[in-house]
């Protein structure tokens, strides 16, 4: 990153749709300025549209991808009372990888997608995330998404956006649609 920026901390949370989408929108905006974004997706190993879109954003002036996405999860959904040792291992390895990316000097923005859910599922600890926040380089923008964010993390955030669900097609039996929810 060539210019100095003041990096702040964002939290996108709540029961409504749009937390990951908001983070992706920020990454898209940053790409328009030639800034690189790293997105670590916790508890996700499924095929989402953003995985296919990321390479389409192109590269920076040094040939590096503007958007890098890594997933830290199995290709299946887990429930809070069914988290396995493998789920814990994948989340902890993901947190270490995200911290490495954040401190590398290669990214203007680092997104920890669904990290709040990983906390709720006890795959990682609040203390681990607070230490990551404390180690954030001053110029890196850090985004944490997911429902049920702990108060300790809310207290550290500069931006807090709560997505409120008023209505969702799932309530009428409409499942996730390609290109819209996945």
N, C-alpha and C positions, 0 to 999 in steps of 0.2 A: 504494500500500500504506500503510495508515494506521498499523499497529502495527509496532514494530521487532522484527525477528527476526534470529537468527544463521543465516545461510545456509551450508550445508555442501555438500560435493561427493560425489556418489554415482557409482559405476561399477558397471554391471550387465554382466557379460561371461560368457564360457564357451561351450562347444559345445552346451549344452542350450537347449531352447525356453523362452521366458519373459522375455527381457530387455526387449523393448518392452512386453510385458504388465505387467511390474512397474512400468515408468515410467508407463503409463496408469493403473495402480492408484493410484499416488501422486497423479497429477493428479485422479483421481476423489475421493480423500480430501481434497485441497486444495479442490476445488470445494464440498465439503460445508461448508467453513468460509468460503465466499465468496471464496477466493483464486483468482487467475487464473494459468493455466499456458500457456506458449508451448512448442510442440513443433515443432522443425525436423527433418524426416526426410531424412537424407542417402541418396542412391542409391535413393530411392523416388519413383516417379511413378505407381504402380499404385493401383487402387481398393481400399482397405482399409476394413473396417467402422468403424474409429475416425473416419474422415473423415465418416461419416454420423452417428455418435453424438455427436460434439463439439457440434453446435448444440443437441442435446437437453438438454445440461446447463444451458442457460439463460445468464443474464447476472448480472453483479454489480449492486450498488445504483446504479451509474452507467450501466447499460445496455450494458456491454461484455461480450463473450463470456467465459465462465469458462475455456473451452479453445479455444485457437487452434492449428491445425495447418497448417504449410506444408511442401510437399515440394520437395526439391532434387534432382531426378533425372528421367531419361527414363522413359517408361512400360514399359520393358523391362529385364530383368536384364542385368548385365554380368559378365564374368569378369575375374579379376585381370590377365590378360595381354592383355585386349582394351579397356582403358579408353581412351576417345578424348579429344581436346582438349575436346570439348563436355562430357564427363563431368567433367573437371577444372574447367572454367569454372563449371558448375552447382554443384559442391561448394564452390568458392571464393566464389561469390556467396551461397550458402547460409550459409557461415560468417560472412560479413559481415552478412547479414540477422539471423542468430541473435545476433551480438554487439550489434547495434543494439537488438534486442528485450530482451536481457539488461540493457542499460544504460539502457533507457527509463524505468524506474521503474514500469512498468505490470504487471509480472509477479512473482509470488512465487516461481515455479518456472520454470526453463528447462531443457528436455530436448533434448539433441543426440542424436537417435535414429540409430543405426548410424554414428556418427562414427568409432568405432574401425575399422570396416570401410573407411570412406573413407580413413583413415590407412594401413591395410594395402595398399589399392589405389593409394596414393601420389597421391590426388586433392587432398589437402591435406598440410601438413607437421606434424610433432609440434610444432615451434616455434610455428606458427600457433595450435595448440590451447593450448599452454602460455601464450602471450600472452593468449588469451581467458580462460583460468582466472585469470591474474594480474590481469586487468581486471574480474573479477567484483565487483559491488557486494556489500558484506558481508551484506546482508539477503536476497540471492537464493540460493535452493537450485538447484544445478546438477547435472544428471544426464547422464551420458555412457553410451551403450549400444553394444553390438556386440562381436563376437568379436575376439580377437587384440589386446587393448589393450596399448600400449607401457608398459614399466616406468616411464618418466618420468611418465606420467599416473597410473599406480597409486600412485606415491609421493606425489602431491598429493591423493589421495582420502581423505575421511573415512570413507566406507562403500565396501567392495568386496564385491560379491556375485557368486559364480561359479555359473552355471547348469550343472549336469553332466547330460549326456545318459546315461541308463541304457538307455532304450528309446524308440523313436519309430516311429509307424505308417508313416513313409516307408520304413523298412527292409523293410516288407512290401508296398511298392508303393502305399500309400494316399497320394494326393496331397493338397496343401493343401485344406482344407475351408472353405467360406464360413462366417464367423462364429466359426471356431475358430483357424485359422492366417492368415486374411486377412479 
